[in-house]
Amino acid sequence: MGATLKDQSKSGSIEFAPVSVIIPCYRCADTIQRAVDSVVAQTLPPQEIILVDDFSNDKKKTLNALNRLQHEYQGLNIKILCLENNSGPGSARNAGWHASTQLYLAFLDADDSWHPKKLEIQYQWMAAHSNVVLSGHSSVSLTMGASMQDLPEKLVSHRVTRNDLLISNRFPTRSVMLKRELSFRFIPGKRYSEDYLLWLTVVCSNQDATFLKMPMAYSYKKEFGDGGLSGDLWKFQQGELDTYKRLCKNNYISFFALIFLYIFSFLKFFRRWSIVQWRVLGNDIF
């Protein structure tokens, strides 16, 4: 499909969405091909793809992989940014945001992928609902080798309120599309829960965010306890608590709400910890 799309783009026979896709890359030589292939395979491809190498210390394996992809899809607008220091995915996304040129941004992690219709459906929905500055959708784990399922015929959406989002992060980063004109950014250097903080800041600022009940993104590891940033449960927990603390400091939530959220967050932490322990025990037994 990649070669066909390159031929179409050269001949000018294909339409592009005014979307910049931003992919932070850190030691991802083994997975970035799958992620980029899923973007190239979109029925409505983006105007540009921005790959941000977050100073991968892997003897240029990641950078070489990015260069190969840029050459493979040279008919497309693929940009490569190289950061001088490793600062985490939030800072890498900020760098891509700064370099972007399109009306909308869509985020994808280097070890995830999209359904081929993701950009077509989500962009057209956002273009038709100009009041919405951020949208996200369902995500599916393919860790058990499951194949991509057909999408529902009907698109169901609902507005996400501040309380909805405080209780649970409804927006996996791989699912988010937002307006480039937003003044908010990821907190530089914050490595855990940095995405959650940005979504909450947007919603707490009384801007409209919507959840689309359509499974159009895919992860290939468990939600937590299975590698990556989310694999370190305690650091992830500290990141979430820091997110709530920052919201309180900026007067988005009250001190009493902060205490409640701390307690609720620890309850979620112990649940996650218990699940991980059962996985370990199960492996030991079987």
Residue, then its C-alpha position, 0 to 999 in steps of 0.5 A: m500500500g505504501a508504494t501505491l500511496k507514493d505514486q498517488s501523491k506524486s500524481g496529485s490524485i489523492e486528497f490529504a487531511p490538514v493534519s500533522v501526525i506527531i510521533p515521539c521516537y526513543r529507541c524504537a527501531d523495532t516498532i516504528q515501521r509498524a506505526v508509520d505504515s499505519v499512518v501511510a495506510q490511512t484512507l485520508p492520509p495526513q499532510e505531514i508526518i513528524l518523527v521526533d527522535d528524543f536523543s535515542n542512545d542506541k548507536k543511531k539504530t532509531l535514527n537510521a530507521l527513521n531515515r529509511l522510512q523517510h526514503e521509503y515514503q519519499g513521495l510523502n511529507i515526512k519530517i525528522l527532528c532530532l533533539e539534543n537531549n532526552s526529555g521524554p515524550g511530552s517534550a518530543r511532542n512539543a517539538g513536533w507541535h512547534a514544527s507542525t504546519q497543519l490545522y490539526l495535530a494527531f498523536l501516535d506513539a512509536d509502538d502503537s498503530w491506527h486503523p486505516k480509517k482513523l484520520e478520515i473519520q476523526y478529522q471529518w467529525m472534528a471539521a463538522h464540530s468546530n467547537v470541539v478542540l480535542s477528541g479521542h476515541s476507543s483503543v484496543s489491545l492486540t497483545m494476544g495476537a488478535s486481528m483488527q476488527d471491523l468498525p461499528e457502522k454508527l459513530v457514537s460520541h459524547r462530551v467529556t466533562r471535567n469530572d469524567l476526566l478527573i475520574s479516569n483518563r478517557f483519552p489514550t494519547r494514540s487516539v487524540m486529535l486536537k487543534r494546533e491553535l491551542s495555547f496549552r502544551f505538554i509540561p517539558g520534562k514531565r515523563y509520567s501522566e504528562d498527556y493526562l495533565l494536558w487533556l485535563t487542562v484543556v477541559c478544566s479551561n472550559q473548552d470542549a472535548t469529545f470521546l468517539k466510541m470507535p476503536m481506531a487505535y491499537s496498542y501491543k502491550k498491556e495497559f500497565g505493568d508491561g514495559g514502556l513508561s506505563g510499566d513502572l507503576w510507582k512512577f506512573q502513580q507519582g506522575e498522576l498525583d503530580t498532575y492533580k497537584r498541578l491542577c490544584k495549584n492552578n486553581y482548576i480543582s479545590f483542595f478537597a477535590l485534590i484529597f479525594l483524587y489522591i485517595f481514589s488514585f491510590l485505590k487505582f494503584f493498589r488495584r493495578w499492583s494486584i493485577v500485576q502480582w497475579r500475572v507474576l504469580g500466574n507465570d510462576i505457577f504455569 
